Every structure is written in structure tokens, then in C-alpha cells.
């Protein structure tokens, strides 16, 4: 079972964990170990947090998933997250989830739908890429990854924990 954690609150950790049927580790700021999937916002400060949590290079690195802050995930400079990630996957926005009282039920069913709306189909495709990366990279057979830089430190203007 994969483990999903976020570098801040509100980055979609629970949503992704429910969709992947994974364990939700909550906020992982300040931990030396990184979960299999790490989430951050697709903003400059979110990518700076990801760069500070950079895993050690090598096989079995965690996947970094970017929580959509914009409708244009292609406009995000994923290289700002650093080179140690197995991959950086931009999650598309799903209209309505931000205002829904229970988006987690929708997320839990996103991979099982046969004919989902376009937004859910794009989200399911991104989750499929994450699952494939975890499987192909052998991530699910390894222990949690140690961060090369130790505990996370605050970025100017960002409060951790």
C-alpha cells in the first residue's frame, strides 16, 4: 500500500490517498522520511518546499505530485522542485471539488469509473501515471526514502507545521 503525504495542509493529500487507496500520512514537514507520493502546491513556494525536501538521488525515489493552483498545469516549472524525484506529476483541477462537501467520495471512485467526465478522466490519467511510476520504479518494495537535507526548514513567508 503506498503512503501519501503533503508538504503543507490543503494540498490534496487526502484526496490523492483516497483515489490511490493509499495510506494518508498527512503533513510530512519536518520528517526525515518521505512517503511514496509527496504533494505540494504548483506555486513558487510549494516547489521551494519540494526542493528543500529533495530525496537522495537513486532508484526508488518518491513521486512529487503538484496540487493544481491554476487551470494550466503545463505552465508550472517543475524543474524548480529539484532533480531527486522519480517524476513530477501535475494533477489537473477538478471543477467542483474545491466547493464540494465530500470530494473524497468522488476521488475514491475516480479510477473505477467507466465513462467519467473530462476533468475526472484527466485526473485519473495523472493518478495512473503516479501508480505506474511507483510500480515500475520499485518504490512500493522499498522503505520510505530519507531526505538528503534532513528536516525541512521554513521558506521565507511560509510557516511549516
Secondary structure, DSSP 8 states (H G I E B T S, - for coil): --EEEESSTTSSHHHHHHHHT-EEEEE-TT-SEE-SEEEEESSHHHHHHHHHT-B-SSTT--EEEEE-SSS-GGGS-GGGG-S-SSEEEE----TTTTT-S-HHHHHHHTTT-SS--HHHHHHHHHHHHHHHHHHHTTGGGS--EEBTT-S----TT----
